[in-house]
Amino acid sequence: DVGQGEELKGLKDKALKTGASRIYIEDLKDEFAQDFIFPMLSAGAIYEGQYLLGTSVARPLIAKKQVEIAKKEKADAVAHGSTGKGNDQVRFELTYKALAPELKIIAPWREWELAGREEEIAYARRHGIPVPVTKKKPYSSDRNLWHISYEGGILENPWFEPKENMFTLTVSPEKARRRPEYVEVEFEKGAPCAVNGKSLKPVKLIQTLNQIGGRNGIGRADLIENRLVGIKSRGVYETPGGTILYAAHQALEAIALDRDTQHYKQLVSQRYAELVYYGQWFTPLKEALDAFVAKTQRNVSGSVRLKLYRGNCLVVGRKSGKSLYRPELATFEKEKIYNQKDAEGFINLFGLPVKEAALINRL
C-alpha cells in the first residue's frame, strides 16, 4: 500500500482466486513519503522538465518489499506484471538485482504469447480475472500517495484531449474556485514539515496539499516522454500536492543557496531524475548524489507562501533564517555596503576574454 486507495479493494480475494497461497498488503505510505518522495523532492528531480516521477519513485519501494517477503517466505523467485515495452520492468528488476541478485526473475509479459493489453484483458476475462479497464475507462491508471498517472488506450493518440471525467485528484481549472487560495509551506533542511502553520507528518502533509491543490486545479500535466527502452509515450498526470511542494522548495533554495551551489545542483537534479526514472534507486551513484543533496539542504529551512488560482501555482513570498538575500545589497537606492564604482574593475576583468577575442577577430 503506497496510497492506491480504492485500487486495493478486493485485491486479497482476487489474489487467492488466481492461485496465491498467501497475500501481503502492507502499509508502506510512511516509508514512501519519508524515504523516497522527500529525498527526491530535496534533489529537485523532475524528468524532462515536466514529470514529477510519481510512478517511477514508487517502484523501487514495492520491489524492495517484494524482496523482503521473498526472503521471509524462502522463495527462490520474484515476479512482476510489467510490459516488455515499458519502464517499470527495468525499475523492478534493477531493484531485485541490487537487493537480491540470487533470486530468479519471472516476467510473464516477456514469456507469454500476449502481444498487448487488449489480449491481456481478453485472457483475464476468459479466466474470470477482474480487470479495471472497460469501455467507460479505455485507458490504464496508476495511483499512489504522490500522484495518478493515465496512459494507453485512447490516450495513445497524442492529439486526443482527455475527457474531464478521467481526472480524479483535480478539478478542471475552468471549474475551480473563483477566488485565489493562499497556502504556506514550511521546510526544515529541505523537507516539508508544516502547512499553514500546522506541523504535519509526511503522509498527512502530502494528502493535505493534494486536497488544497486539487480543488484549485493545480498539478495536471499532459506530456510525451522518452522511455528508457527507446520509445516515446504519452502520459497524463495529476500531482497537485507535488506541484505545490516543488514550486515552494525551489523558491526556498533560491534564497538559501549560493549561486555556484544552486547552479550545480540543477545539473545534479537532472541526473537524479534520470536515475529515478531509469529505476537506478539502489545504486552507488544515487547514494553519492544523496550525500551531495543532503549537504546542500543544511540551510534550506524556512517558509514559502503560494497563491493558487485556477491551475496557477504562484510563489508570492518566502522567508528563511538562513537567507542569503539581503535587501540592503539588492536595493537600487543609495547604500553603504555595495559600492557601484567597484563594478567597473570587475567588468573589465570579467570581460577581458571577450575583448581580446574581438580584437583578434578583427585582424
N, C-alpha and C positions, 0 to 999 in steps of 0.2 A: 504494500500500500504506500505509494508515493503521492497520493492525493487524487486518485482516479475518481473518487466519489461513486456515482451511480454505476459505473462500469464494473465495480466489484460485486454487485448484487448477483446472486445466482452462480457465482464462479465456483463455489465449492461443489454444488450439485453437478454442474457441468463437468468438472474435473473427474469426479467419481464415476459419472456415467460414461465417460470416454476412456476409462481404463486406469485412472490413477489409483494407487493403493493408499496414498496419503497426500494431503494438501496442506501447505503452509501459506497463510496470509498474514504477514507481519507488518505492523505499523512502522514504516521507515520515514515518515514525514519529518520528524525532528532531525534525524541524521541527514536527510536530503537537504533540508534548509541550511543547517549549520555547517555541514562538511562538504557540500557540493555547490549549492546555489550561492551562498555568501562568498566563498573564495573566488568563484567565477565572477561575481559582481565586483569584488575588490580589484580583480585583474582588469576589469573593463572589457571583458571578452564579448565581442559581437562579430558574428561570422558574416563576411562580405558586407559589412556596414549596416545590416538590417536585422539579421536573425539573432534573437536573444537566446538561442540554444536550449530551449525548453525540453525537447525530446532528447537531444544529444547528451545533456548532462545527467539525465536520469538513468540511462542505460548502464553505465559502469556500476552504479549502486545496485541495480537489480541483479546484474551479473555477479557482483561481489556476494550478494546474499545467496544466490544460487550455489556458488562455490562452497559457502559455509554450510549450507544444508546438505550438499552432496557429500562433504566430508563427514558430517554428523551421521548421515544415513549409510556411510561407507559405500557410496555409489562409485561406479567406475567411469561414468559419463555424465555430461550435461548437454542440454538441448535448447534450441531457440526456434521461434517460428518466423524469423525474418526472411524476406525475399532475397533471391540471388542477385537482384538489381539495386538493392538499397544500401544505405549506410549502416543500418542497425546490425546487420550480420557482422560487420567489421567491429563495431563497438562492443558487442557481446563477446566475440571471440578473442579480441585483444585482451579483454579483462580476464577471460578464462586462462589464456596463455600466461598472463602476468602473475596471476594468483595461484594457479594450479595447473602447471604445464603437463602434469602427468595424466590429466583427465581427457578422455576421448570426447570429441565434439560431434554432436548429431545435428544436422541442419536439413530437415525434411524437404524444404523448398528446393534444395540443390540435388536431392536424391529421387524424389517422386516425379512422375510424369505429369506434373501440373504446370502449364505454361503461364498462367496468370491468375489474377484474383477471381475472375469470373469462374474459372474452372475450380478454384479452391472453394468458392461459395457453393457451386453446384455439388461438389463432393461432400461438403458438410451437410447440405440439405438431404442428400441421399442417405446419409448415415445418421440423420436425426440430431445433428450438432447445431445448436442455435448460433447464428451469426448476426452482428448488428447492422450489416449493410443491406438496405432494402431499396425499393423503388422510391420511397419517400426520403431516403437518405442515401443517395447514389454516390457516396464518397466514403473514405475511411477517416477516422479521427483518433487522436491520441491525447489523453488528458492527464495532467498531474497538477501538483500544487502550484507550479510556476506558470503553466500555460495550457492552451489547447491548440493542437495542430490539425489541419484538414488537408487531405491530398487524395489523388486518384479519382477514378470515375469521371464525372462531368468536369472536375477541376483540371483535368489534363489538357483541356482546351484553354490555352493562355488568354484567349480573347473573351472567355465566358466570365461574366461578373457573378460572384456568388450571391445566392438568394439571401435575403435578410434573415430568414428563419433558420439558417445554418448556424449562426453565431449564438454562443452560449453565455460567455462571460461579459460581453459588452453590448450596450445598446448602440444603435446607429447614431453617429454624430448629429445627424439631422433631427433625431428624436430625443437627444439628450436634454437635460435641464437647461432652461433659458438663462439662468444666472450662473456666473462663474463660481467655482468652489475652490477654496484655498486649503492646502494641506501642508503641514510642516513635518519634515522627516529629520530625525536626529541620528547621527552616526558616532560610533566610538571606534577609533582605529580602523576605519574603512568599512565597518559592519553596521548596518542599520539597527537601531535599538529602541526607537520610540516613534510614535506617530501622534501628532497634535499634542505633544507634551505628556503622553501616556506611554510608559515603558511596556514593551510587549515582547514576548518570546518569539523566536524566528518564524514559526509556523503561523501564529496568530497575526504577526505583523504583515506577512505576505497576504494572508487571507483578507485582512482589513484593507490593504491597499488595492487588492483585486476588486473589492466591493466599491471602494471610492472611485477608482479609475474606471471600472465598468459602467457605472451609472453616468459617467461623463464622456463615454465614447472613446476612451483612451486605450491605445495598445493594439490596434489592428494593423496587420502587415500582410501584404499580398506580393509575393516575390518569386522570381526564378533564381534558383540557387544551383551551384555546381556541386554535385555529389562527388564523394571520394572516388567512386568507381568510374568516373568519367562522363556520367550522364547529367544533363541538365534536367531539373524537375521543378515543378511548381508547388509551392506550399503557401497556405493561408494560415495565419497565426493570430491568436488573441493572447496578449501578455500585458494586461492593464497594470498590475502592481509592479511588474518588472520594468515597464517603460518609465514609470514614475521613479523607481529606485535608480535606474541607470542615469536618468537626467539629473537627479539630485546628487548622486555620487560624483558625477563628472563635474558638476558645479562646485562642489566642495573641494575636490582636488585642485581646481583652478586657483583657489586662494591658499591652498596648503602646501603645494609642491613648488619647488623652484623650477625655473624654465627648463634646464637641461634634463632633470629627472622626469618632468611632465612629458617632454617631447620623446624621450627614450622609452618611457612607459607605453606610449602609443604604439610603438613597434612591438613591444612585448605583448600588449593587448591583442594585437592581430595574430601573433604566433600562438598565444594562449588559446584564442578562439579556434584556430585550426586544430590544435591538439584535442580540444573538447569535441569538435565536430568529427574528427577522424577516429575518435574512440581511444586516444592515447592518454587517458587519465592516469593510469598507473605506469608511468614511465619516468626514467631519470630526468629527462628534460622538463617535464611537467613539475617534478619535485623541485628542481633548481629554480624554475620560474616562480614557484610559490614562495621560495625564500626571498627572491628579489621583490615580489609584490608585497610581502609582509613588511619588508624594510621600508618601502615607500609609504605604507599606510600608518606609520607610527604617529604622524601628526594630522591624519585625516579624521579629525573629530570636530563636530560642530553641528549646526542645523541649517537646513535649506527650506525655503518657503516656495511653493509652487502654485501656480494658478491654472486650474483645469477648466477648460471650456470647449465643449462640443468637438472633441477629438484633439484639441490642442493642449499640450503639456508644457507650460512656460515657467522657467525659473525666474522668480521676481525678487528673491532675497537670499542672502547667505551670510553666515557669521561663524567665526571659529576663534577660540582662544589661541590657536596656533597659526592664525592667518598671516601670510606674508604680504597681504595687501595693506598699504599704509596710505591713507588719504593725503597726508602731508607730502608724500612723494608724487602721488598721481595727479594732484591738482594742477590746473593751468594758471592758478593765481600765483602771486609772488610768495616765495618760500625761502627758508634759510638752509634747508638740508641739501637740496639739489641745485647746483649752480649751472644754469643753462649754457654758460660760456664754455664749460668743460666739454660739451658735446662736440665742439669744433675739432679738438685734437683727436677725439675718439673716431669721428667720421673720417678724418684724414688718414688715420692708420687703418681703419677697417676697410676703407675704400681704396687703399693703395694698390692691391692686386688688380682691381677694376681699371684704375687709371693707367697702370703700366701696360696692361693688355691692350687698352685703347691706343696708347702711343705706339706700341709695336705694330699694331694692325694698320697704322697709317703709313708705315714705311713701304 
